[in-house]
Amino acid sequence: MTVSMDSAAFDPETDEGCSLAHITIKRTYDKLQEEGYEDEAESLREPGGQRQKALKLRKEHLQGWDPLNGD
């Protein structure tokens, strides 16, 4: 069975990402935590639409930051 990243719940404490989508969600979660947006970061743990949530949160709070380069 294949699980879509958009439907699987993200758990930063146990998940080890291997897909590009998973890696960007994890790095976005970590950066939001680092910048003090704990509530927003925790919203990424809710099942459904994590990729879209991560993109939206990056646009709102982390303008100019690239999760793949860390810039």
N, C-alpha and C positions, 0 to 999 in steps of 0.2 A: 504494500500500500504506500502510495506517495502522499506526503503531507505538504500542503502549500504553506509557505512562510506567512501568507496572509491569514491563515486559519489556525496556525499553531501558536500556542501561548509561548512567549519568550520569557525565559528565566535566566537572568544574567549570572546567577550563582552556580548553575549547573550546566548551562548550555555551552558547548564548544562549537562555534560556527565553522562551517566549511564552505558554505555557499557565499557568494558575494553579497547577496541580500542580507544574510544572517550577520556577516561581518559588519556591514554598515549599520545595521540596527544595534548591534552590541557596542560599537564605537560611539554611536550617537547617544545611547544610554549612558555610557561612561562619561562622555563630554558634558552632557546635561547635568549629571551628578556633580562633576567637577566645577561647573559654573554656578552651582547653587539652585538648579531647577529640578529639585528632587521629585516634586509631584508630577511634573511633566515627564520625567524619566520613568517614573513608576507606571505611567499610563501606557508605556510600551509593553508592559508585562501582561496587559489585558489581551485576551485572544481576539483575533480578527483585525486585519488591516494594519499590521505593524509597519510594513514598508511605507504605506501612505502616511501613517502617523509620524514616523521618523522623518520623512521628507518635510512634512508640514512643520514639525518642531524645529528642524534645522533652519528652515526659512524664517521662522518667527524669532528664534533665540540665538542662532549660531550663524548669522549671515557671513558668508565668505569662508566658512570653515569647511574643509573637505575631509570626509570620514576615511577616505582611502589614503590620503597623504598626511592627514593630521594637521594640515595647514588651515 
